[in-house]
Amino acid sequence: MADATQPGQNLGPTTDSEAAGVVDTSTASGKFNRFDNPWLNPKLIWGIAILLFIIMMGFIGQFVWNTELVFTGSTPLRLPPVGFENLRGTPGVGEFPLGTDGAGRDLLALLIVGTPNTLMIGAVASLIGMSTGIFLGFSAGFIGGRTDDVIRILSDVMITIPPLLILVVFQSAFGDVSLLMMAVLIAGFMWQSPTRLIRAQVLSMRESGYVKMAQLSGASTMHIMFREMMPNLIPYLFGSFIANVTTAIVTAVGLEVLGLGPQRIPTLGRVIYDAINSGALIQNLWWWWGLPTALLAIMFIALLLVNLGLDEVSNPRLRKL
């Protein structure tokens, strides 16, 4: 008997998955690509790689390079980097590959010691600001009512206050401050944006189906906040943390360049302040202020790449742009 099925005839669904309308991603046309994972986007990877390199240079460099002269200085003074000559025609030497400053301090050693200090101010200030913002944002969004009104008004008022002006006044009053004290002062202006972001996200998620189901099942408030809502906020929290680190570093460097940061602890901003205060700009001692400035620029580019990568993780529509 001849087969009743003809070429091109629609045979209908042949598997349970096709019958259910499920696309088989293991086929050649819909093959699963592990690089589709949003956490593996190039911006995020490059940003983290550059940041890790800077951090490793700062922390490991202290064990492989002599940094004892960072605080005392030595001779020769104002020596250029290797491959360059200063205005007196003196070439750079291998003992000081990035040159020396006006006190004879090794620029490479200054960058090795100063970079972790600058990053620490930004990270600690952002961490304190984020922790405060998470607590206030969750409280405002989840509890609502008067709590929401008070936190929202306080946040709005703080945003209108120029932080740099207030910090200049505080720093002038305290005089020489420690790195931790400086980070705490800056953190006082780092919690407003996370608070508003977390509040908006919690207000949106509070009405979602899975939160309603958790409430109906008798889950506690803490369980709903930290087990149901928090995982969905992680990309936003990371993005807000990185943005706050950038803002904190910019603020700290701005204060240090004005001479209002720590006086005896090397930071990138302090090195730039010493260079400006010693007339390095008009004496063509470009390596003294140029190298820490270039390192700060690379640091900000890395933070920007991480922030853009996290934006794409939290917002799928950005991945198609």
Backbone bond lengths (Angstrom), bond angles and torsions (degrees), N, CA, C in turn:
res aa  C-N    CA-C-N  psi(-1)  N-CA   C-N-CA  omega(-1)  CA-C   N-CA-C  phi
1 M - - - 1.461 - - 1.528 108.84 -
2 A 1.331 118.10 135.56 1.461 121.97 -179.61 1.515 111.18 -70.60
3 D 1.410 115.23 144.85 1.483 120.70 178.67 1.507 109.32 -65.74
4 A 1.330 117.68 130.37 1.473 122.26 -177.01 1.512 112.13 -75.08
5 T 1.365 116.83 -17.17 1.453 119.57 -178.41 1.513 110.37 -82.91
6 Q 1.367 118.29 129.46 1.446 123.44 -179.04 1.520 109.98 -106.61
7 P 1.383 116.81 152.70 1.471 119.45 177.63 1.519 111.34 -57.43
8 G 1.363 115.51 136.79 1.465 120.49 178.73 1.499 113.41 85.36
9 Q 1.312 116.65 -7.29 1.451 118.31 179.66 1.524 110.39 -73.59
10 N 1.331 117.97 136.83 1.466 121.97 179.97 1.503 109.42 -72.24
11 L 1.325 115.14 115.57 1.462 119.92 -178.48 1.506 112.78 -85.84
12 G 1.396 116.79 -9.73 1.459 119.52 -178.36 1.494 110.88 80.19
13 P 1.308 117.42 -178.49 1.465 121.39 -177.43 1.502 111.15 -63.02
14 T 1.346 114.37 132.82 1.462 119.86 -179.29 1.510 113.08 -105.27
15 T 1.342 118.29 -13.22 1.468 120.89 178.79 1.513 109.14 -128.59
16 D 1.325 113.97 164.71 1.470 118.82 179.12 1.523 110.62 -64.21
17 S 1.362 116.47 -35.79 1.458 119.69 -178.72 1.510 110.77 -66.04
18 E 1.379 116.57 -42.59 1.454 118.61 179.40 1.506 110.62 -65.72
19 A 1.348 114.83 -38.87 1.463 117.92 178.79 1.517 110.89 -61.85
20 A 1.329 117.62 -32.58 1.466 121.10 -179.88 1.505 112.49 -85.75
21 G 1.357 117.21 -2.08 1.469 119.98 178.47 1.489 113.53 79.76
22 V 1.336 119.16 17.75 1.451 122.76 -179.09 1.519 109.09 -90.08
23 V 1.341 118.10 131.17 1.453 121.99 178.82 1.510 109.45 -80.83
24 D 1.318 115.99 128.70 1.465 120.53 178.78 1.518 109.42 -83.08
25 T 1.340 117.40 106.56 1.462 121.83 -175.86 1.518 112.59 -79.80
26 S 1.318 117.18 -1.83 1.457 119.42 179.95 1.516 112.03 -91.17
27 T 1.354 117.90 -4.58 1.451 120.69 178.39 1.507 109.68 -75.19
28 A 1.344 115.33 168.09 1.461 119.55 -175.63 1.511 111.61 -60.43
29 S 1.337 118.03 -40.19 1.461 121.04 -176.92 1.513 112.16 -75.44
30 G 1.330 117.37 -29.19 1.468 119.81 -177.05 1.511 111.11 -119.26
31 K 1.335 115.96 35.83 1.462 120.38 -175.36 1.518 110.84 -62.79
32 F 1.324 115.18 133.91 1.462 120.12 -178.94 1.519 110.08 -66.72
33 N 1.303 116.64 130.30 1.459 122.38 179.69 1.510 108.16 -111.36
34 R 1.341 115.69 115.65 1.458 118.63 -177.57 1.519 111.93 -65.67
35 F 1.371 118.43 -22.60 1.449 121.49 179.40 1.527 111.66 -77.45
36 D 1.361 117.28 -1.44 1.454 120.05 173.27 1.525 110.83 -73.76
37 N 1.318 117.14 -9.53 1.457 120.73 177.76 1.527 109.15 -58.43
38 P 1.352 117.96 120.07 1.474 119.31 -175.72 1.514 113.19 -61.62
39 W 1.348 118.62 -24.54 1.458 120.94 -179.75 1.529 111.71 -72.68
40 L 1.335 118.11 -8.59 1.459 121.24 -178.83 1.524 112.00 -104.70
41 N 1.332 118.59 22.26 1.465 118.92 -179.31 1.529 110.22 -72.41
42 P 1.345 116.87 148.66 1.485 121.34 -172.18 1.525 113.71 -59.32
43 K 1.334 117.75 -37.70 1.476 119.27 -178.49 1.522 110.30 -60.32
44 L 1.308 115.41 -46.82 1.462 119.87 -178.27 1.533 111.02 -64.07
45 I 1.328 116.40 -43.18 1.466 119.94 -177.79 1.527 110.79 -66.44
46 W 1.343 117.53 -45.21 1.456 120.40 -179.95 1.536 111.30 -64.43
47 G 1.315 115.89 -43.18 1.461 119.40 179.45 1.512 112.20 -60.39
48 I 1.335 116.79 -46.34 1.470 120.66 179.53 1.522 110.57 -65.36
49 A 1.333 116.87 -39.29 1.469 119.96 -179.48 1.535 111.18 -62.86
50 I 1.328 116.89 -44.05 1.473 119.81 179.57 1.525 110.54 -65.44
51 L 1.329 116.50 -43.03 1.462 119.57 179.40 1.528 111.33 -62.64
52 L 1.334 115.95 -42.01 1.465 118.96 178.85 1.519 111.01 -62.87
53 F 1.341 116.69 -38.60 1.462 119.65 178.66 1.533 110.64 -63.09
54 I 1.329 116.81 -43.96 1.472 120.25 179.55 1.524 110.66 -63.98
55 I 1.341 115.60 -43.80 1.464 119.41 -179.78 1.528 111.08 -64.13
56 M 1.344 115.92 -43.21 1.467 119.14 179.47 1.521 110.76 -64.51
57 M 1.347 116.67 -38.30 1.456 119.97 178.11 1.532 110.41 -60.49
58 G 1.329 115.31 -39.87 1.450 119.34 -178.13 1.523 113.20 -71.21
59 F 1.330 116.44 -43.02 1.462 118.80 -173.30 1.535 112.42 -86.56
60 I 1.322 116.00 -41.56 1.472 118.12 -179.07 1.523 110.59 -79.26
61 G 1.356 116.67 -30.18 1.461 120.04 -178.22 1.508 113.16 -58.38
62 Q 1.321 117.84 -29.89 1.466 120.94 -179.09 1.519 112.22 -67.44
63 F 1.348 116.12 -20.04 1.465 119.41 -179.67 1.528 112.29 -95.16
64 V 1.327 117.02 -15.95 1.471 118.95 -176.90 1.527 111.97 -113.31
65 W 1.352 117.35 -4.92 1.458 119.86 -179.24 1.526 108.87 -131.68
66 N 1.304 116.79 142.71 1.458 121.37 -178.21 1.531 109.80 -73.64
67 T 1.317 116.75 112.14 1.465 121.34 -179.35 1.529 112.14 -110.76
68 E 1.335 117.17 15.40 1.466 120.07 -176.34 1.530 112.37 -67.01
69 L 1.357 116.68 -27.65 1.459 119.54 -175.78 1.537 112.71 -86.21
70 V 1.332 116.64 6.00 1.468 119.34 -179.73 1.526 111.17 -62.45
71 F 1.328 116.04 -37.60 1.465 119.43 -174.95 1.538 112.74 -94.85
72 T 1.340 117.59 -29.13 1.460 119.65 -175.80 1.525 113.13 -98.06
73 G 1.305 118.38 -36.86 1.456 120.61 -177.11 1.509 111.26 80.12
74 S 1.322 116.37 168.39 1.453 121.79 -179.08 1.512 107.74 -160.38
75 T 1.288 118.17 -162.42 1.465 123.48 173.98 1.522 107.90 -113.96
76 P 1.307 118.15 156.71 1.466 129.42 1.95 1.528 112.35 -82.27
77 L 1.339 114.31 160.52 1.451 120.86 -179.28 1.538 110.39 -92.58
78 R 1.328 115.47 146.24 1.467 123.46 171.90 1.525 112.29 51.82
79 L 1.300 115.14 44.70 1.462 120.99 178.80 1.525 109.03 -83.30
80 P 1.346 119.79 134.65 1.469 120.73 -177.48 1.525 110.87 -77.44
81 P 1.327 117.79 169.15 1.467 120.81 175.62 1.523 111.07 -65.54
82 V 1.317 115.96 163.50 1.463 121.75 179.19 1.535 108.93 -60.72
83 G 1.343 115.59 132.64 1.467 120.20 -179.63 1.515 112.97 96.86
84 F 1.327 118.11 -3.55 1.472 121.88 -179.51 1.533 109.13 -126.40
85 E 1.324 115.41 165.61 1.460 121.95 176.23 1.523 109.07 -125.95
86 N 1.328 116.13 146.80 1.464 118.99 174.76 1.529 109.80 -85.64
87 L 1.330 116.95 -175.11 1.465 120.79 -175.10 1.520 112.08 -64.69
88 R 1.316 117.34 -22.32 1.470 120.55 177.77 1.525 112.62 -87.68
89 G 1.321 116.27 1.40 1.461 120.05 179.74 1.512 114.07 82.01
90 T 1.340 116.82 11.10 1.468 120.51 178.88 1.529 109.52 -81.55
91 P 1.319 117.69 124.00 1.472 119.09 -179.83 1.525 111.88 -81.45
92 G 1.341 114.92 161.29 1.457 120.09 175.45 1.519 111.11 -72.34
93 V 1.319 116.21 156.75 1.467 121.33 -179.26 1.522 109.07 -123.14
94 G 1.324 115.21 156.02 1.456 120.29 -177.65 1.514 114.21 -65.23
95 E 1.350 117.08 -22.77 1.464 119.15 179.45 1.525 111.60 -65.08
96 F 1.359 115.62 -29.78 1.470 121.46 177.00 1.535 107.66 -126.67
97 P 1.321 118.39 78.68 1.484 121.01 -170.34 1.523 114.07 -61.25
98 L 1.331 118.00 -27.97 1.478 120.20 178.87 1.522 111.59 -105.77
99 G 1.331 117.88 10.29 1.459 121.17 177.27 1.513 112.62 89.72
100 T 1.337 115.29 -177.97 1.471 121.80 178.79 1.525 109.28 -128.45
101 D 1.334 115.35 163.30 1.476 119.36 179.72 1.526 109.72 -97.81
102 G 1.333 116.83 -167.61 1.461 120.68 -175.92 1.513 113.99 -68.06
103 A 1.352 117.52 -16.75 1.464 120.69 177.75 1.517 111.57 -101.51
104 G 1.336 117.05 6.89 1.459 120.33 -178.77 1.509 114.14 80.41
105 R 1.327 117.75 13.78 1.473 120.12 179.86 1.529 109.94 -80.67
106 D 1.303 116.61 139.94 1.458 122.66 -179.52 1.535 109.30 -68.87
107 L 1.354 117.30 123.11 1.469 120.43 -178.23 1.520 111.54 -63.98
108 L 1.331 117.09 -38.62 1.465 119.43 179.08 1.523 110.34 -62.04
109 A 1.323 116.81 -43.33 1.468 120.20 178.34 1.527 110.52 -64.78
110 L 1.331 117.14 -38.66 1.469 119.99 178.20 1.520 111.36 -62.21
111 L 1.355 116.54 -42.01 1.464 119.63 178.99 1.521 110.88 -67.87
112 I 1.328 116.96 -38.52 1.469 120.17 179.60 1.526 110.95 -63.43
113 V 1.332 116.59 -41.16 1.470 120.38 -178.65 1.525 111.12 -80.79
114 G 1.336 117.40 -37.77 1.462 120.30 -174.14 1.518 114.71 -77.19
115 T 1.341 117.91 -31.06 1.471 120.31 -176.90 1.533 112.96 -62.22
116 P 1.345 119.67 -49.21 1.472 118.30 177.58 1.529 112.79 -60.23
117 N 1.337 116.93 -35.35 1.465 119.34 179.70 1.531 110.95 -65.11
118 T 1.336 116.74 -42.32 1.468 119.86 178.58 1.524 110.93 -65.38
119 L 1.344 116.24 -43.60 1.471 119.32 178.50 1.523 111.09 -64.80
120 M 1.340 116.70 -36.23 1.455 119.31 -178.71 1.530 111.36 -65.08
121 I 1.333 116.69 -40.78 1.470 119.28 178.15 1.531 109.69 -59.70
122 G 1.352 116.50 -46.43 1.466 119.76 -179.35 1.514 112.46 -64.59
123 A 1.344 116.99 -43.51 1.462 120.19 -177.14 1.527 111.62 -68.16
124 V 1.343 116.88 -44.42 1.480 119.61 -178.37 1.533 110.40 -66.96
125 A 1.327 116.92 -44.26 1.471 119.38 179.02 1.519 110.75 -61.59
126 S 1.347 116.61 -42.07 1.466 119.32 179.50 1.520 111.71 -67.92
127 L 1.336 116.84 -38.27 1.472 120.11 -179.29 1.524 110.60 -64.52
128 I 1.322 116.97 -44.44 1.468 119.75 178.59 1.527 110.28 -64.68
129 G 1.344 116.24 -44.03 1.464 119.61 179.13 1.516 112.30 -63.29
130 M 1.368 116.60 -40.66 1.465 119.83 179.95 1.522 111.27 -66.11
131 S 1.333 116.76 -43.48 1.470 119.97 -179.64 1.528 110.29 -60.41
132 T 1.316 115.94 -44.61 1.467 119.40 177.77 1.524 110.81 -64.06
133 G 1.340 116.45 -42.29 1.464 120.57 -179.33 1.519 112.34 -64.57
134 I 1.345 117.28 -40.22 1.476 120.52 179.02 1.524 110.28 -63.20
135 F 1.334 115.88 -45.71 1.469 119.19 -179.36 1.531 111.51 -62.89
136 L 1.343 116.16 -48.33 1.465 119.06 -178.07 1.524 111.47 -70.11
137 G 1.343 117.67 -38.88 1.460 120.51 -179.53 1.518 112.17 -64.61
138 F 1.345 116.85 -43.73 1.460 120.52 177.19 1.530 110.61 -64.11
139 S 1.325 115.81 -42.83 1.470 118.99 -179.03 1.525 110.60 -62.33
140 A 1.337 116.83 -44.78 1.464 120.27 -178.42 1.520 111.50 -66.67
141 G 1.343 116.97 -44.55 1.457 120.02 -175.94 1.512 113.91 -75.17
142 F 1.328 117.19 -35.89 1.460 120.34 -173.78 1.522 112.04 -88.99
143 I 1.313 117.19 -40.85 1.466 119.88 -178.96 1.517 110.19 -81.14
144 G 1.343 117.32 -44.35 1.462 120.98 178.96 1.528 112.55 71.23
145 G 1.330 116.35 -160.71 1.464 121.34 176.12 1.511 112.88 63.41
146 R 1.334 115.87 -139.37 1.466 121.59 -178.66 1.528 111.84 -64.65
147 T 1.323 115.92 -35.16 1.468 118.70 178.52 1.526 110.29 -59.45
148 D 1.323 115.83 -45.52 1.461 120.25 178.61 1.525 110.88 -62.17
149 D 1.329 116.77 -42.88 1.476 120.25 -178.45 1.526 111.37 -61.35
150 V 1.347 115.91 -46.47 1.467 119.80 -177.37 1.524 111.38 -64.35
151 I 1.341 116.37 -46.81 1.471 119.86 -178.21 1.525 110.71 -66.49
152 R 1.313 116.88 -40.18 1.468 120.23 -179.10 1.537 110.89 -65.41
153 I 1.316 116.93 -44.11 1.476 119.90 -179.85 1.528 110.38 -66.40
154 L 1.355 116.81 -42.47 1.464 120.06 179.12 1.530 111.08 -61.83
155 S 1.321 115.41 -41.24 1.466 119.75 178.85 1.524 111.29 -64.67
156 D 1.327 116.26 -43.27 1.475 120.11 179.54 1.528 111.27 -62.96
157 V 1.331 115.86 -39.85 1.469 119.25 -179.60 1.525 110.69 -66.13
158 M 1.335 116.76 -43.54 1.471 120.43 -178.06 1.521 111.98 -64.64
159 I 1.348 116.85 -33.14 1.464 119.73 -179.54 1.519 111.42 -66.40
160 T 1.320 117.00 -28.75 1.469 119.91 -179.26 1.528 112.74 -77.81
161 I 1.340 117.81 -13.42 1.470 121.00 -178.91 1.520 109.59 -85.05
162 P 1.343 119.39 127.15 1.476 120.83 178.12 1.519 110.90 -69.86
163 P 1.333 118.59 112.45 1.474 120.35 -173.54 1.514 113.38 -64.57
164 L 1.343 117.43 -39.77 1.467 119.07 -175.51 1.525 111.25 -62.61
165 L 1.338 116.60 -38.87 1.458 119.92 179.79 1.528 111.00 -64.07
166 I 1.337 116.16 -44.83 1.465 119.91 179.70 1.524 110.91 -65.31
167 L 1.335 116.55 -40.72 1.459 119.89 -178.89 1.525 111.83 -67.30
168 V 1.319 116.91 -35.23 1.463 120.02 176.25 1.528 110.14 -60.71
169 V 1.330 116.36 -42.48 1.466 120.79 179.05 1.529 110.09 -64.40
170 F 1.357 116.62 -45.56 1.464 120.21 -179.71 1.519 111.22 -63.50
171 Q 1.330 116.11 -46.12 1.460 119.16 -178.08 1.520 111.11 -63.78
172 S 1.316 116.40 -38.46 1.467 119.64 178.29 1.530 110.79 -63.84
173 A 1.337 115.62 -36.11 1.464 119.60 -179.37 1.525 111.78 -71.41
174 F 1.366 116.36 -39.54 1.468 119.81 -177.06 1.524 112.41 -81.25
175 G 1.324 117.88 -24.19 1.459 120.06 -176.69 1.514 110.92 74.16
176 D 1.351 116.70 -132.72 1.461 120.77 179.59 1.529 109.71 -70.82
177 V 1.335 116.05 123.20 1.464 120.55 -177.54 1.525 108.74 -119.99
178 S 1.331 115.22 160.69 1.464 120.40 175.76 1.530 109.11 -83.43
179 L 1.342 115.49 169.05 1.467 119.57 177.52 1.526 110.90 -61.76
180 L 1.345 116.57 -41.70 1.462 120.33 -178.33 1.525 110.63 -66.57
181 M 1.333 116.81 -41.53 1.465 119.94 178.96 1.516 110.55 -62.20
182 M 1.320 116.64 -41.05 1.461 120.38 179.09 1.536 110.24 -64.21
183 A 1.348 116.46 -42.00 1.467 119.89 179.51 1.526 111.00 -63.09
184 V 1.337 116.88 -40.29 1.470 120.37 -179.72 1.536 110.73 -65.31
185 L 1.334 115.86 -41.44 1.469 118.99 178.31 1.527 111.24 -61.90
186 I 1.319 116.73 -43.60 1.470 120.10 179.35 1.524 110.88 -67.59
187 A 1.343 117.13 -35.33 1.468 120.68 -179.30 1.525 112.03 -61.40
188 G 1.323 117.03 -23.87 1.466 120.05 177.68 1.514 113.26 -61.27
189 F 1.341 116.21 -15.57 1.475 119.99 178.77 1.528 111.48 -118.43
190 M 1.336 117.11 18.09 1.457 121.07 -177.17 1.529 113.53 -109.30
191 W 1.331 118.73 0.56 1.457 119.76 -173.71 1.536 113.97 -99.40
192 Q 1.322 118.00 -14.67 1.462 119.89 -174.08 1.535 112.81 -65.62
193 S 1.307 117.46 -49.69 1.472 120.52 -178.06 1.526 112.04 -63.44
194 P 1.368 119.68 -47.29 1.467 118.27 175.47 1.525 113.01 -59.22
195 T 1.319 117.35 -37.17 1.465 119.80 179.22 1.528 110.94 -61.14
196 R 1.328 116.89 -46.72 1.467 120.42 -179.43 1.529 110.87 -66.37
197 L 1.335 117.06 -39.17 1.461 120.32 -179.65 1.527 111.32 -65.94
198 I 1.332 116.85 -48.87 1.459 120.76 -178.52 1.528 110.12 -65.00
199 R 1.317 117.19 -40.82 1.471 120.36 179.35 1.529 110.68 -58.99
200 A 1.345 117.06 -46.06 1.466 120.49 -178.58 1.528 111.12 -64.34
201 Q 1.338 116.68 -41.61 1.462 119.50 -179.43 1.523 111.29 -68.35
202 V 1.334 117.00 -40.26 1.471 120.03 179.92 1.520 110.65 -66.65
203 L 1.336 117.72 -39.74 1.468 120.35 177.40 1.522 111.00 -60.52
204 S 1.346 116.39 -37.43 1.457 120.49 179.23 1.524 111.31 -70.78
205 M 1.348 115.90 -44.35 1.469 119.35 -176.64 1.526 112.53 -74.59
206 R 1.331 116.60 -24.01 1.463 119.57 -177.68 1.514 112.29 -59.86
207 E 1.340 116.71 -28.70 1.461 120.74 -178.91 1.521 112.57 -95.35
208 S 1.316 117.90 2.13 1.467 120.11 -177.74 1.529 110.21 -75.09
209 G 1.353 114.05 162.25 1.457 120.01 -173.98 1.514 114.01 -64.20
210 Y 1.373 116.93 -42.10 1.460 117.77 -175.09 1.519 112.44 -69.78
211 V 1.335 117.13 -29.03 1.469 119.71 175.90 1.530 109.55 -71.28
212 K 1.342 116.41 -41.60 1.469 119.24 177.22 1.526 111.24 -60.85
213 M 1.359 114.80 -40.87 1.465 118.50 179.12 1.522 111.05 -63.91
214 A 1.339 116.42 -40.14 1.470 119.75 178.99 1.520 110.78 -64.49
215 Q 1.331 117.10 -39.04 1.460 120.10 178.77 1.521 110.99 -66.22
216 L 1.351 116.80 -41.88 1.465 120.51 -179.99 1.526 111.82 -67.05
217 S 1.349 115.74 -29.29 1.468 118.49 179.96 1.523 112.46 -80.45
218 G 1.328 116.92 -1.75 1.456 120.30 176.34 1.512 114.87 89.54
219 A 1.352 118.23 15.29 1.464 120.54 179.97 1.524 110.22 -65.82
220 S 1.317 115.93 146.00 1.462 120.30 -179.75 1.527 110.46 -71.37
221 T 1.338 115.05 163.70 1.470 119.89 179.09 1.521 111.75 -62.15
222 M 1.350 116.41 -41.72 1.451 119.89 179.39 1.524 111.09 -64.04
223 H 1.343 116.80 -38.36 1.469 120.09 178.63 1.524 109.89 -63.94
224 I 1.317 116.97 -43.95 1.469 119.74 -179.14 1.525 110.67 -64.99
225 M 1.332 116.12 -41.21 1.469 119.64 -176.54 1.525 111.83 -68.16
226 F 1.342 115.81 -47.29 1.463 118.46 -170.53 1.528 114.08 -99.55
227 R 1.323 119.27 -19.78 1.458 120.49 179.10 1.514 112.51 -102.58
228 E 1.321 117.52 -29.07 1.464 120.17 -177.93 1.531 112.22 -99.22
229 M 1.344 116.40 -44.88 1.469 119.90 -174.61 1.525 113.23 -89.26
230 M 1.334 116.62 -42.97 1.466 120.17 -171.28 1.526 113.69 -56.58
231 P 1.358 120.23 -43.38 1.478 118.71 179.95 1.528 113.08 -57.01
232 N 1.326 117.87 -33.73 1.466 119.94 179.93 1.526 112.09 -75.80
233 L 1.326 116.77 -14.83 1.470 120.00 -178.80 1.521 113.00 -95.84
234 I 1.327 117.32 -6.42 1.473 119.62 -173.43 1.521 112.90 -57.29
235 P 1.359 120.59 -47.55 1.481 118.42 178.29 1.520 112.56 -59.97
236 Y 1.345 117.80 -38.35 1.471 120.46 178.50 1.532 110.66 -66.15
237 L 1.335 115.47 -39.71 1.464 119.32 -178.62 1.528 111.01 -66.55
238 F 1.341 116.27 -42.30 1.465 119.05 178.02 1.526 110.44 -62.80
239 G 1.340 116.36 -44.75 1.458 120.01 179.73 1.518 112.11 -61.51
240 S 1.330 116.48 -43.01 1.459 120.23 178.88 1.523 110.74 -66.46
241 F 1.345 117.11 -36.74 1.466 120.40 179.32 1.528 110.92 -63.72
242 I 1.332 116.32 -45.78 1.473 119.69 -179.89 1.528 110.65 -63.85
243 A 1.340 117.04 -41.68 1.468 119.58 178.78 1.525 110.55 -62.46
244 N 1.325 116.41 -38.18 1.461 119.98 179.11 1.530 111.94 -69.47
245 V 1.340 117.03 -35.59 1.473 119.72 176.87 1.528 109.43 -60.96
246 T 1.346 116.63 -44.35 1.466 120.39 178.92 1.522 110.91 -60.51
247 T 1.321 116.49 -46.98 1.465 120.23 -179.57 1.526 111.28 -63.03
248 A 1.332 116.88 -41.12 1.468 120.26 -179.13 1.525 111.22 -65.50
249 I 1.337 117.09 -40.80 1.473 119.77 179.40 1.523 110.20 -66.39
250 V 1.340 116.92 -42.80 1.465 119.92 178.16 1.529 110.34 -59.82
251 T 1.323 116.46 -43.54 1.465 120.61 179.70 1.525 111.21 -64.70
252 A 1.347 116.23 -45.29 1.471 120.10 -179.12 1.528 110.86 -63.11
253 V 1.342 116.95 -45.54 1.470 119.86 -179.90 1.529 110.15 -63.85
254 G 1.337 116.94 -38.86 1.466 120.06 177.85 1.518 111.96 -60.02
255 L 1.338 116.45 -42.98 1.461 119.94 178.02 1.523 111.71 -67.39
256 E 1.332 116.26 -40.23 1.467 119.77 -178.32 1.527 111.20 -67.35
257 V 1.332 116.40 -39.53 1.473 119.29 178.58 1.529 110.69 -64.11
258 L 1.344 116.43 -27.67 1.463 120.42 175.46 1.530 112.19 -81.64
259 G 1.326 116.94 -1.83 1.455 120.89 179.67 1.511 113.70 83.49
260 L 1.361 117.70 20.12 1.462 121.24 -175.98 1.524 113.07 -109.04
261 G 1.323 117.40 8.52 1.460 119.93 178.41 1.514 111.62 -91.91
262 P 1.331 116.93 -164.76 1.472 120.62 175.57 1.523 110.40 -58.98
263 Q 1.326 116.52 135.50 1.465 120.56 -174.53 1.525 112.87 -86.50
264 R 1.332 117.63 -31.72 1.462 119.91 -173.44 1.518 114.07 -113.78
265 I 1.339 116.92 5.24 1.461 120.53 -178.69 1.527 108.64 -112.10
266 P 1.343 118.83 122.66 1.464 120.29 -178.30 1.535 112.18 -66.16
267 T 1.301 116.00 129.91 1.461 123.73 170.42 1.522 106.82 -138.13
268 L 1.323 116.65 166.27 1.463 119.30 -179.94 1.532 110.86 -63.00
269 G 1.321 116.64 -40.09 1.465 120.09 178.61 1.513 111.72 -65.78
270 R 1.338 116.58 -36.24 1.466 120.26 179.66 1.524 111.19 -67.24
271 V 1.350 117.04 -38.44 1.470 120.57 177.77 1.531 109.88 -62.76
272 I 1.334 116.62 -42.06 1.476 119.83 178.73 1.529 110.11 -64.86
273 Y 1.345 116.49 -39.99 1.472 119.97 178.34 1.526 110.91 -61.23
274 D 1.346 116.93 -45.54 1.471 120.32 179.37 1.528 110.95 -60.99
275 A 1.343 115.91 -38.80 1.468 119.58 -179.92 1.522 110.88 -65.66
276 I 1.332 116.23 -46.04 1.477 119.78 -179.43 1.521 110.00 -65.28
277 N 1.341 116.32 -42.74 1.465 121.17 -177.82 1.518 112.17 -66.29
278 S 1.345 117.23 -23.25 1.467 120.89 -179.25 1.521 112.54 -97.60
279 G 1.319 117.09 5.65 1.464 120.35 177.11 1.514 114.00 77.75
280 A 1.339 117.51 26.65 1.464 120.02 -178.66 1.525 111.72 -65.38
281 L 1.325 117.08 -28.50 1.466 120.04 -178.54 1.525 111.15 -65.76
282 I 1.313 117.36 -42.93 1.470 120.16 -176.47 1.528 112.28 -87.74
283 Q 1.328 117.64 -12.50 1.465 121.20 178.63 1.527 112.46 -98.75
284 N 1.320 116.56 9.67 1.469 122.70 178.19 1.520 112.69 59.66
285 L 1.304 116.97 31.85 1.474 120.58 174.43 1.531 107.96 -91.21
286 W 1.335 115.03 65.71 1.462 121.19 -169.02 1.523 112.77 -63.80
287 W 1.354 117.87 -32.68 1.452 119.95 -176.78 1.521 112.80 -66.42
288 W 1.322 115.96 -26.16 1.469 120.46 -176.50 1.534 110.54 -65.82
289 W 1.334 116.88 -45.80 1.470 119.88 179.76 1.523 112.21 -100.77
290 G 1.361 116.96 -25.38 1.462 120.16 -174.59 1.517 113.58 -71.09
291 L 1.343 117.26 -39.86 1.464 119.32 -176.89 1.529 112.79 -67.23
292 P 1.346 119.46 -46.61 1.484 117.18 176.27 1.527 112.67 -65.22
293 T 1.355 116.68 -32.69 1.463 119.06 177.13 1.528 111.20 -65.82
294 A 1.351 116.36 -42.26 1.469 119.83 178.34 1.524 111.12 -63.80
295 L 1.338 116.47 -38.98 1.465 119.76 178.72 1.527 110.95 -64.93
296 L 1.339 116.31 -39.40 1.470 119.60 176.28 1.526 110.67 -63.34
297 A 1.349 117.01 -41.02 1.464 120.16 179.99 1.528 111.09 -62.79
298 I 1.342 116.78 -42.85 1.473 120.16 177.70 1.523 110.33 -62.93
299 M 1.319 116.25 -39.39 1.462 121.00 179.37 1.532 110.67 -62.78
300 F 1.327 116.99 -43.31 1.471 120.58 -179.53 1.529 111.10 -68.00
301 I 1.343 117.34 -37.80 1.472 119.81 177.43 1.533 110.02 -62.84
302 A 1.331 116.66 -41.62 1.460 120.04 178.76 1.531 111.06 -63.63
303 L 1.330 116.68 -43.17 1.467 119.97 178.19 1.521 110.92 -64.05
304 L 1.348 117.10 -37.64 1.466 120.38 177.90 1.524 110.99 -64.04
305 L 1.347 116.54 -43.01 1.470 119.69 179.32 1.527 110.79 -62.19
306 V 1.321 116.69 -42.00 1.466 119.74 178.19 1.528 110.33 -62.91
307 N 1.320 116.32 -41.83 1.469 119.97 -179.33 1.528 110.87 -64.87
308 L 1.348 117.18 -42.60 1.462 120.31 178.07 1.529 110.69 -64.01
309 G 1.341 115.89 -40.42 1.461 118.93 178.30 1.518 112.23 -62.95
310 L 1.325 116.74 -41.11 1.467 120.23 179.27 1.523 111.09 -69.07
311 D 1.330 117.15 -32.62 1.471 119.78 175.03 1.524 110.62 -60.90
312 E 1.337 116.45 -40.95 1.459 119.90 179.43 1.528 111.40 -69.73
313 V 1.328 116.79 -31.49 1.460 119.37 176.98 1.527 111.03 -66.68
314 S 1.339 115.53 -42.73 1.468 119.67 -176.27 1.520 112.71 -82.12
315 N 1.352 118.64 -19.81 1.459 121.50 -178.14 1.526 109.30 -127.68
316 P 1.334 119.36 97.46 1.470 121.96 -176.31 1.524 113.60 -58.98
317 R 1.323 118.21 -26.80 1.471 119.12 -178.02 1.521 111.82 -66.15
318 L 1.355 117.80 -27.88 1.456 120.51 179.58 1.520 112.10 -69.69
319 R 1.338 118.60 -22.58 1.461 120.57 -178.94 1.511 112.51 -70.19
320 K 1.345 117.74 -17.91 1.457 121.32 -178.47 1.507 112.06 -90.60
321 L 1.379 117.75 -6.67 1.460 120.24 -177.02 1.522 110.96 -80.27
